Amino acid sequence: MNAPARARRRLWPVLLAWLALLSLETLCQISLKFTGDAIGAFDLSRASVLAALSTPWLWVAIGCYLGAFLAWMTILDKSALSAAFPTSALVFVSVMIASAAVFGEPVHWEKALGSAIIVAGILLLGGERAEHQAVHASVQTQTPPE
């Protein structure tokens, strides 16, 4: 297998993990909004907690958090934290888009501009990837002391 094919093969798990993270985090936030709409004002009373626990959307959100955790662990295994964490800000953009689609929330120019700035910032941070791959490869090839 040639080098570009090997690189693509190593890239797929990370890309799938990012897709899973963005999807699960977005669905989680939408589910929490549905939960809040279903139960109304929340306080720490027994009645509010039981009302929230009886809402299926809360359980969807909890499941999404668990799935997002697994995706995040996959991402962190293959990426530098200093690059991965800022990239996770894409969730802000995906939640905004989903909120507009599901709840009809408006997307004014300020939100669109802010989203563009987030994406531009992430693209500017992308240069660290090659450096991290070299460091990650050297760490994996080191033998443990005996």
For each residue, the residues with C-beta under 8 A, 3 or more apart:
1: 5 6 9
2: 5 6
3: 6 7
4: 7 8
5: 1 2 8 9
6: 1 2 3 9 10
7: 3 4 10 11
8: 4 5 11 12
9: 1 5 6 12
10: 6 7 13 14 78
11: 7 8 14 15
12: 8 9 15 16
13: 10 16 17 74 78
14: 10 11 17 18 74 75 78 79
15: 11 12 18 19
16: 12 13 19 20
17: 13 14 20 21 71 72 74 75 78
18: 14 15 21 22 71 75 87
19: 15 16 22 23
20: 16 17 23 24 67 68 70 71
21: 17 18 24 25 68 71 72 75 88 91
22: 18 19 25 26 90 91 94
23: 19 20 26 27 94
24: 20 21 27 28 64 65 67 68 71
25: 21 22 28 29 64 68 88 91 94 95
26: 22 23 29 30 91 94 95 98
27: 23 24 30 31 60 61 64
28: 24 25 31 32 60 61 64 65 68
29: 25 26 32 33 91 95 98 99
30: 26 27 33 34 95 98 99 102
31: 27 28 34 35 57 58 60 61 64
32: 28 29 35 36 57 58 61
33: 29 30 36 37 99 103
34: 30 31 37 38 55 57
35: 31 32 38 39 52 55 57 58 61
36: 32 33 39 40 42
37: 33 34
38: 34 35 51 55 57
39: 35 36 42 48 51 52 55
40: 36
41: 48
42: 36 39 48 52
43: 48
44: 48 49
45: 48 49
46: 49 50
47: 50 51
48: 39 41 42 43 44 45 51 52
49: 44 45 46 52 53
50: 46 47 53 54
51: 38 39 47 48 54 55
52: 35 39 42 48 49 55 58
53: 49 50 58
54: 50 51
55: 34 35 38 39 51 52 58 59
56: 59 60
57: 31 32 34 35 38 60 61
58: 31 32 35 52 53 55 61 62
59: 55 56 62 63
60: 27 28 31 56 57 63 64
61: 27 28 31 32 35 57 58 64 65
62: 58 59 65 66
63: 59 60 66 67
64: 24 25 27 28 31 60 61 67 68
65: 24 28 61 62 68 69
66: 62 63 69 70
67: 20 24 63 64 70 71
68: 20 21 24 25 28 64 65 71 72
69: 65 66 72 73
70: 20 66 67 73 74
71: 17 18 20 21 24 67 68 74 75
72: 17 21 68 69 75 76 88
73: 69 70 76 77
74: 13 14 17 70 71 77 78
75: 14 17 18 21 71 72 78 79 84
76: 72 73 79 81 84
77: 73 74
78: 10 13 14 17 74 75 136
79: 14 75 76 83 84 129 132
80: 83 84 128 129 131 132 135 136
81: 76 84 85
82: 85 86 128
83: 79 80 86 87 125 126 128 129 132
84: 75 76 79 80 81 87 88
85: 81 82 88
86: 82 83 89 121 122 125
87: 18 83 84 90 122 125
88: 21 25 72 84 85 91
89: 86 92 93 118 121 122
90: 22 87 93 94 118 119 122
91: 21 22 25 26 29 88 94 95
92: 89 95 96 115 118
93: 89 90 96 97 115 118 119
94: 22 23 25 26 90 91 97 98
95: 25 26 29 30 91 92 98 99
96: 92 93 99 100 105 107 111 115
97: 93 94 100 101 107
98: 26 29 30 94 95 101 102
99: 29 30 33 95 96 102 103 105
100: 96 97 103 104 105 106 107
101: 97 98
102: 30 98 99
103: 33 99 100
104: 100
105: 96 99 100
106: 100
107: 96 97 100 111 112
108: 111 112
109: 112 113
110: 113 114
111: 96 107 108 114 115
112: 107 108 109 115 116
113: 109 110 116 117
114: 110 111 117 118
115: 92 93 96 111 112 118 119
116: 112 113 119 120
117: 113 114 120 121
118: 89 90 92 93 114 115 121 122
119: 90 93 115 116 122 123
120: 116 117 123 124
121: 86 89 117 118 124 125
122: 86 87 89 90 118 119 125 126
123: 119 120 126
124: 120 121 127
125: 83 86 87 121 122 128
126: 83 122 123 129
127: 124 130 131
128: 80 82 83 125 131 132
129: 79 80 83 126 132 133
130: 127 133 134
131: 80 127 128 134 135
132: 79 80 83 128 129 135 136
133: 129 130 136 137
134: 130 131 137 138
135: 80 131 132 138 139
136: 78 80 132 133 139 140
137: 133 134 140 141
138: 134 135 141 142
139: 135 136 142
140: 136 137
141: 137 138
142: 138 139
143:
144:
145:
146:
